[in-house]
Amino acid sequence: MTESAVLEQARALPERPGVYLMKDVRGQVLYIGKARRLRSRVRSYFGSGRSMERRIHALVEQIVTLDHVVTSNEAEALLLEATLVKRHQPVYNVRLKDDKHYPYLKVDVQEDWPRVTITRRVEQDGARYFGPYASAGSVRRTLDVVKKLFPWRSCTKTITGTDPRPCLDYYIKRCIAPCTAYCTAEEYRAVIDQTLLFLEGRSSDVLRHVEEQMHEAADGLEFERAARLRDQAEAIRRVTERQRMATTNALDADVFALARGDDEACVQVFFVRGTVVADTDSFMLDGAREAPDAGDGEILGAFLAQFYESATYVPRSVLLSQAPADREQLREALRAQRGGAVEIAVPERGELRALVATAEENAREALAMHRVRWLADRDKTAAALSTLQDELDLPERPRRIECYDISTIQGSDTVASMVVFEDGRPRSDQYRRFRIRSVEGQDDFASMREVLTRRFKRLAERLTTEREQDGGEVTESEATDAAEAAPWDTAPGLVVIDGGRGQLGAALDVLRDLGLGDVPACGLAKREEEIYVADLAEPVRLPRTSQAL
């Protein structure tokens, strides 16, 4: 579709608050934005000034369809945009890195005997959720600390109070054994209430409650219970002493600081409760370079909207390293979510500015460490791809690898799976499953011919047209450059077939028939880890420790 046709769609949009979705020829969402006036905002992408910017031009060239959702106000549009970005993961939006679902801690307070568990889905089910955490490791560390401090049950059994004896957790003081009626429902609920307070960052309140219970137990001559509460209070005190002092005055605040690299950005978060930093985390962001509005304020604003979109707690204050875009809309959205006023501030002096500066330093360190790990992974990947190129005698390092496998479901339906790797990393957004249409019964060779024909037919037609116009062959890199935004029109550097020489032969027949005989292909016999190549009489056997495998 031409740019003028898309512009006609833009002119038809209403001048009302809402969210717009820009889609490509395959219907995939390229970019999601919000606007006070939808028509004016979307039309601005097609003006001469903006379209001269490289990233705007790259986006506009791919737009085929415009969708929109009208909202009541800008704050509602802000939250809807964050929800849709997390759902669709558009390449031109700033988005939380690898955000399938970040982990949370869940306490189902509606149960008679609640537990603390890890979940990746927040539901409107009456449970209490704490998070999001940046990784499974960070949420597990928090769960371990909480479990050591508070003796709630970790088992999944039905609690009747009639078990003959408690499990090991009771004897190591990790559970107060409701299964054997060693505690009352009120005593168990008190443990859960303390756990909730601790997860909210109110460790000083927890310590005060535990010490009060300890003194009550001692006054009532319940010396064993008093000793257990004394040990618990000491453990809580040790944990809180390790938390860094943040301010001299009590705060209820989240502190965010942004650090940027060439292609990515990192946001460091300090959760300040009372006078201490109760917890910290860092979040990597994708799309910092591609986003049409990629200033620091826009990136931080986009992160905050996504972070709080599913957050389970909004503090009284949000302290930032720089002012976010759409500050007033964000404040209004957080106020509605909290049910009370929320301050969004950029401290300029004093201990709050020092706190933000420390968060900024941590953000830069986290970004640097991420880059170190990325460079190490990149070097390993490059070495593995070079090994593959040498061993299989490929003309180029195979940046894009497509793998095909035929399988039968329930003994009747035959399907083919396509898995894609680019620069050694899986591209799950390009994975495909094909239902075999033309083959009766189980015939892996014929099924492979069908799926490869369906996959490569359009690519073959495009390359044939280019060759007729320009003459000569089209290499993998040239084909990739020509179809950068259309994976189905991209020539892979290597096609990997699950199977031996017979399956490979079927694949090569298809590629030759389509005029794609220059596309490298191999067969992988997974049981023996043997790689079959057409020009080699014997299979290639790589060491099992080889990175190329």
C-alpha positions in Angstrom: 0.0 0.0 0.0 1.3 3.5 -0.9 2.1 6.1 1.7 -0.8 8.2 0.3 -3.3 5.3 1.0 -2.1 5.1 4.6 -2.4 8.8 4.9 -6.0 8.5 3.8 -6.5 6.1 6.7 -4.9 8.7 9.1 -7.2 11.4 7.9 -10.2 9.2 8.8 -9.1 9.0 12.4 -11.1 10.9 15.0 -9.7 14.0 16.8 -10.1 12.3 20.2 -7.8 10.7 22.8 -6.7 7.2 22.2 -4.1 4.7 21.0 -3.1 3.9 17.5 -1.5 0.7 16.1 0.7 0.7 13.0 0.8 -2.6 11.2 2.8 -4.1 8.3 1.8 -6.2 5.3 1.6 -9.3 7.5 -0.6 -7.7 10.0 2.2 -7.5 12.6 2.2 -4.5 14.9 5.2 -2.2 14.2 4.5 0.6 16.6 1.9 1.6 19.2 1.4 5.2 20.3 -1.0 7.3 22.3 -2.4 10.7 21.4 -4.5 13.5 22.7 -5.9 13.9 19.2 -5.5 10.7 17.1 -5.8 12.2 13.7 -3.3 15.0 14.2 -0.8 12.8 15.9 -0.8 10.1 13.2 -0.8 12.5 10.3 2.4 14.1 11.8 4.3 11.0 10.9 3.8 11.7 7.2 4.9 15.4 7.3 8.0 16.4 5.4 10.0 17.3 8.5 9.4 14.1 10.5 9.7 11.8 7.5 13.2 12.9 6.9 14.3 11.3 10.2 15.8 7.9 9.4 13.9 5.9 12.0 10.6 7.6 11.2 11.2 7.0 7.5 12.0 3.3 8.1 8.7 2.9 10.1 6.5 4.8 7.7 7.8 2.8 4.7 6.4 -0.5 6.3 3.0 0.8 7.4 0.0 -0.8 5.6 -2.8 -0.6 8.1 -3.7 1.8 10.9 -5.9 0.6 13.8 -7.0 2.7 16.7 -8.8 2.6 20.1 -10.6 5.7 21.4 -10.3 6.3 25.2 -12.0 8.7 27.6 -8.8 10.6 28.4 -5.1 10.8 28.0 -4.4 8.9 31.3 -6.5 6.0 30.1 -4.6 6.1 26.7 -1.3 5.9 28.6 -2.2 2.8 30.4 -3.8 1.1 27.4 -0.7 1.9 25.3 1.5 0.2 28.0 -0.8 -2.9 28.0 -0.7 -3.2 24.2 3.0 -2.7 24.0 3.6 -5.5 26.5 1.2 -7.8 24.6 2.5 -7.1 21.0 6.1 -6.2 21.7 6.4 -3.9 18.6 9.9 -3.5 17.3 9.6 0.3 17.2 8.5 0.7 20.8 10.6 1.0 23.9 9.7 -2.2 25.8 10.9 -4.2 28.7 13.5 -6.7 27.5 12.3 -10.3 27.2 9.0 -9.3 28.7 6.9 -12.4 28.3 5.7 -12.2 31.9 7.9 -10.8 34.7 7.7 -12.9 37.9 5.7 -11.8 41.0 5.3 -13.1 44.5 1.7 -14.1 45.2 -0.1 -14.5 48.5 -3.6 -15.8 48.2 -5.0 -14.2 51.3 -8.5 -15.7 50.6 -7.3 -19.2 51.4 -7.6 -20.5 55.0 -3.9 -21.4 55.1 -2.1 -19.1 52.5 1.3 -19.7 51.0 3.8 -17.4 49.2 4.4 -18.6 45.6 6.0 -17.4 42.4 3.8 -16.5 39.5 4.1 -14.8 36.1 0.5 -13.9 35.8 -1.4 -11.2 37.8 -5.1 -11.9 38.0 -8.0 -10.1 39.6 -8.6 -13.0 42.1 -8.3 -11.2 45.4 -4.8 -12.4 46.0 -1.9 -10.0 46.9 0.9 -9.7 44.4 4.3 -8.2 44.8 6.6 -7.2 41.9 7.4 -7.3 39.1 10.9 -8.6 39.7 13.5 -8.3 36.9 14.4 -12.0 36.8 13.5 -15.4 38.2 16.7 -15.2 40.3 15.8 -12.0 42.1 12.3 -13.3 42.9 13.6 -16.6 44.2 16.2 -14.8 46.4 13.4 -12.7 47.9 11.2 -15.8 48.5 14.1 -17.5 50.2 14.6 -14.6 52.6 10.9 -14.4 53.4 10.7 -18.1 54.0 13.6 -18.0 56.5 12.0 -15.1 58.4 8.3 -16.2 58.5 7.2 -19.8 59.2 4.3 -20.2 56.8 3.7 -23.6 55.1 5.3 -24.3 51.7 3.5 -27.6 51.1 0.4 -27.9 48.8 -1.5 -30.5 51.0 -5.0 -30.0 52.2 -4.8 -28.8 55.8 -7.2 -30.7 58.1 -5.2 -30.4 61.4 -5.3 -34.2 61.7 -1.9 -35.2 60.4 -0.1 -37.5 63.0 3.2 -35.6 62.8 4.6 -32.5 61.1 7.2 -32.4 58.3 10.8 -31.4 58.6 10.0 -27.7 58.1 8.5 -27.6 61.6 11.6 -29.0 63.3 13.9 -26.5 61.5 11.5 -23.6 62.4 10.3 -23.0 58.9 6.6 -23.8 59.5 4.3 -23.7 62.6 2.6 -26.9 61.4 -1.1 -26.1 60.9 -1.3 -29.7 59.4 -1.1 -31.1 62.9 -3.0 -28.3 64.7 0.2 -27.1 66.4 -1.1 -23.6 65.7 -4.4 -21.9 65.6 -5.8 -20.2 62.5 -5.3 -16.8 64.2 -1.6 -17.6 64.9 -1.1 -18.7 61.3 -2.9 -15.6 59.9 -0.6 -13.4 62.1 2.4 -15.0 60.3 0.9 -14.2 56.9 0.1 -10.6 58.0 3.8 -10.1 59.0 4.9 -11.6 55.7 2.7 -9.1 53.8 4.1 -6.2 55.8 7.6 -7.3 55.1 7.0 -7.6 51.4 5.5 -4.1 51.4 8.8 -2.9 52.8 7.5 -2.2 56.3 10.1 -4.2 58.1 10.2 -1.9 61.1 6.5 -2.5 61.7 7.0 -6.2 61.4 9.9 -6.1 64.0 7.7 -4.1 66.4 4.8 -6.6 66.1 7.1 -9.6 66.6 8.7 -8.0 69.7 5.3 -7.3 71.1 4.3 -10.9 70.6 7.5 -12.0 72.2 6.9 -10.0 75.4 3.3 -11.2 75.5 4.4 -14.8 75.3 7.1 -14.3 78.0 4.5 -12.6 80.3 2.2 -15.5 79.7 5.0 -18.0 80.6 5.0 -19.4 77.1 8.8 -19.5 77.1 9.2 -21.8 74.1 7.1 -19.5 71.9 8.8 -16.4 73.3 12.2 -17.9 72.3 11.0 -18.7 68.8 9.8 -15.1 68.4 13.1 -13.8 69.8 15.0 -15.7 67.2 12.6 -14.4 64.5 13.1 -10.8 65.6 16.8 -11.2 65.6 16.7 -12.6 62.0 14.5 -9.7 60.8 16.9 -7.3 62.5 19.9 -8.8 60.7 18.1 -8.6 57.3 17.1 -4.9 57.8 20.6 -4.0 59.0 21.9 -5.1 55.6 19.5 -2.7 53.9 21.2 0.6 53.0 20.1 3.7 54.8 18.5 5.9 52.2 17.2 9.0 54.1 17.0 10.4 57.5 13.2 11.0 57.1 10.8 8.1 56.4 9.8 7.8 52.7 7.4 5.7 50.7 9.0 6.0 47.3 10.2 4.2 44.2 13.4 5.7 42.7 14.1 5.3 39.0 17.3 6.2 37.1 17.9 5.8 33.4 21.2 4.9 31.6 21.5 4.6 27.9 23.8 2.8 25.4 23.8 2.8 21.6 21.0 0.3 21.2 19.6 -0.4 24.7 18.7 1.3 27.9 18.7 0.3 31.5 16.5 1.5 34.4 17.6 1.0 38.0 14.9 0.9 40.6 15.3 1.5 44.4 12.3 0.6 46.5 12.5 2.9 49.5 10.3 2.1 52.5 10.8 4.0 55.7 14.4 5.2 55.8 16.0 2.3 54.0 16.2 0.8 50.5 14.1 -2.2 51.0 14.9 -3.8 47.6 16.6 -2.9 44.3 16.3 -4.2 40.7 17.4 -3.3 37.2 15.5 -3.6 34.0 16.9 -3.8 30.4 14.9 -2.1 27.7 14.8 -2.8 23.9 13.8 -0.4 21.2 15.7 2.6 22.6 17.2 3.4 19.2 14.3 2.4 16.9 11.5 4.3 18.7 10.2 7.3 16.8 10.4 9.3 20.1 13.6 8.2 21.6 14.6 11.0 24.0 15.4 10.2 27.6 12.1 11.5 28.9 10.2 9.5 26.3 12.1 6.3 27.1 11.7 6.7 30.9 8.0 7.6 30.5 7.4 4.5 28.4 9.1 2.3 31.0 7.1 3.8 33.9 3.8 3.2 32.1 4.7 -0.4 31.4 6.2 -1.0 34.9 3.2 0.3 36.8 0.6 -1.1 34.3 0.7 -4.4 36.3 2.4 -3.2 39.5 0.7 -4.3 42.6 1.7 -1.3 44.7 2.1 2.4 43.9 4.0 4.4 46.5 3.3 8.0 47.6 6.3 9.3 45.7 8.1 8.5 42.4 11.6 10.0 42.3 13.3 10.2 38.8 16.6 11.0 37.3 14.8 13.1 34.6 11.3 14.3 33.9 9.3 11.7 31.9 7.2 12.5 28.9 3.5 12.8 29.6 4.2 13.5 33.2 0.7 14.8 34.1 -1.0 11.9 32.4 1.3 9.5 34.3 0.5 11.2 37.6 -3.2 10.9 36.9 -2.9 7.2 36.0 -0.9 6.4 39.1 -3.3 8.4 41.3 -6.2 6.4 40.0 -4.3 3.1 40.5 -3.2 4.1 44.1 -6.5 5.7 45.1 -4.6 8.7 46.4 -2.2 11.4 45.4 1.2 10.4 43.9 4.1 12.8 43.7 6.4 12.6 40.6 9.5 14.5 41.2 13.1 15.0 39.9 15.1 16.0 43.0 17.7 18.7 42.4 19.4 18.9 45.8 19.8 17.3 49.2 19.7 13.6 50.2 16.9 12.8 47.7 19.2 14.0 44.9 22.0 11.9 46.3 19.7 8.9 46.4 18.8 9.4 42.7 22.5 9.9 41.8 23.3 6.5 43.5 20.6 4.9 41.4 22.0 6.5 38.3 25.5 5.1 39.1 23.9 1.6 39.5 22.0 1.9 36.2 25.3 2.7 34.4 27.0 -0.3 36.1 24.1 -2.6 35.2 24.2 -1.5 31.6 28.0 -1.9 31.4 27.7 -5.4 32.9 25.0 -6.3 30.4 27.2 -5.2 27.6 30.1 -7.2 28.9 27.9 -10.3 29.0 26.5 -9.5 25.5 30.0 -9.1 24.0 31.1 -12.4 25.5 28.0 -14.1 24.1 28.5 -12.5 20.7 32.1 -13.7 20.6 31.0 -17.2 21.4 28.3 -17.1 18.8 30.7 -15.6 16.1 33.2 -18.4 16.8 30.5 -21.1 16.6 29.1 -19.7 13.3 32.7 -19.6 11.9 33.2 -23.2 12.9 30.0 -24.1 11.2 31.0 -22.2 8.1 34.4 -24.0 8.0 33.1 -27.5 8.7 30.3 -27.3 6.2 32.3 -25.3 3.6 29.7 -22.6 3.5 30.3 -19.5 1.3 29.4 -17.1 4.1 28.9 -17.2 7.9 25.3 -18.3 8.3 23.7 -15.4 10.1 20.2 -16.8 9.5 19.6 -20.5 10.0 16.2 -22.1 9.4 15.5 -25.6 10.8 12.7 -27.9 9.6 11.3 -31.0 11.3 8.4 -33.3 10.3 6.2 -34.9 13.0 3.0 -36.8 13.3 0.3 -35.8 15.9 -1.7 -38.6 17.3 -0.7 -40.9 14.5 -2.6 -39.2 11.8 -2.1 -35.4 11.4 1.3 -34.5 9.9 2.8 -31.1 10.7 6.1 -29.4 10.0 7.9 -27.1 12.4 10.2 -24.2 11.3 12.6 -22.8 13.9 14.7 -19.7 13.1 18.0 -18.5 14.5 19.6 -15.1 13.6 23.2 -14.5 14.7 23.0 -17.6 16.9 19.9 -16.4 18.8 16.4 -18.0 18.5 13.8 -15.8 16.8 10.6 -17.2 18.3 8.5 -14.5 16.6 9.4 -16.1 13.3 8.7 -19.7 14.3 6.0 -21.4 12.2 4.0 -24.6 12.2 2.7 -26.0 8.9 -0.1 -28.4 8.6 0.6 -30.8 5.7 -2.1 -30.6 3.1 -1.2 -32.6 0.0 0.3 -35.8 1.5 -1.8 -38.8 2.4 -0.4 -41.0 5.2 3.0 -40.7 6.7 5.6 -39.7 4.0 8.3 -37.6 5.5 10.0 -36.9 2.2 6.9 -35.7 0.5 5.9 -33.7 3.5 9.3 -32.0 3.5 8.9 -31.1 -0.2 5.6 -29.5 0.5 6.6 -27.4 3.4 9.8 -26.1 1.7 7.9 -25.3 -1.4 5.4 -23.3 0.6 8.2 -21.6 2.5 10.4 -20.7 -0.4 8.0 -20.1 -3.3 7.6 -16.4 -2.7 11.3 -15.8 -2.1 12.0 -17.7 -5.4 9.6 -15.5 -7.3 11.2 -12.3 -5.9 14.7 -13.4 -6.6 13.8 -14.5 -10.1 12.4 -11.0 -10.8 15.5 -9.3 -9.4 17.8 -11.6 -11.5 15.8 -10.8 -14.6 16.1 -7.1 -14.0 19.7 -6.9 -12.8 21.3 -10.2 -13.8 23.7 -12.3 -11.7 23.2 -14.1 -8.5 21.9 -12.8 -5.2 23.9 -13.7 -2.1 22.5 -14.2 1.4 23.6 -10.8 2.6 22.1 -9.1 -0.5 18.8 -10.9 -0.1 18.7 -10.1 3.6 19.4 -6.4 3.0 16.7 -6.3 0.3 14.0 -7.7 2.5 15.2 -6.6 5.9 11.7 -6.2 7.3 10.1 -9.3 5.6 11.5 -12.6 7.0 9.6 -14.7 4.5 11.4 -12.9 1.7 14.8 -13.5 3.3 17.3 -16.1 2.0 18.7 -18.1 4.9 22.4 -18.7 5.2 21.7 -22.3 6.0 18.7 -24.7 5.9 18.9 -27.5 8.5 16.7 -30.6 7.8 16.0 -33.0 10.6 17.1 -36.3 9.1 19.8 -38.0 7.1 20.8 -38.0 3.5 17.4 -39.0 2.2 15.6 -36.1 3.8 18.4 -33.8 2.7 18.0 -35.0 -0.9 14.3 -34.1 -0.8 15.1 -30.6 0.4 17.8 -30.0 -2.2 15.4 -31.1 -5.0 12.9 -28.5 -3.9 15.5 -25.7 -3.7 16.9 -26.6 -7.1 13.4 -26.7 -8.7 12.7 -23.2 -7.3 16.0 -21.8 -8.6 17.5 -21.6 -5.1 20.2 -24.2 -5.5 22.7 -21.7 -4.1 21.0 -21.7 -0.6 23.2 -24.0 1.6 21.4 -27.0 3.2 22.4 -29.9 5.5 20.7 -32.8 7.2 21.2 -33.4 11.0 20.8 -36.9 12.3 20.3 -35.9 15.9 20.8 -39.3 17.5 24.4 -39.6 16.2 24.9 -35.8 15.8 26.0 -36.4 12.2 25.7 -33.6 9.7 25.0 -34.6 6.1 26.2 -32.2 3.3 25.4 -32.8 -0.4 29.0 -32.4 -1.6 30.6 -34.6 1.1 30.6 -38.4 0.9 30.9 -38.9 4.6 28.9 -37.0 7.3 30.6 -34.3 9.3 31.0 -35.3 13.0 31.5 -32.4 15.3 32.7 -32.9 18.9 29.7 -33.0 21.3 31.4 -30.0 23.1 31.5 -27.9 19.9 29.7 -24.6 20.2 28.5 -25.1 16.6 26.1 -27.8 17.7 
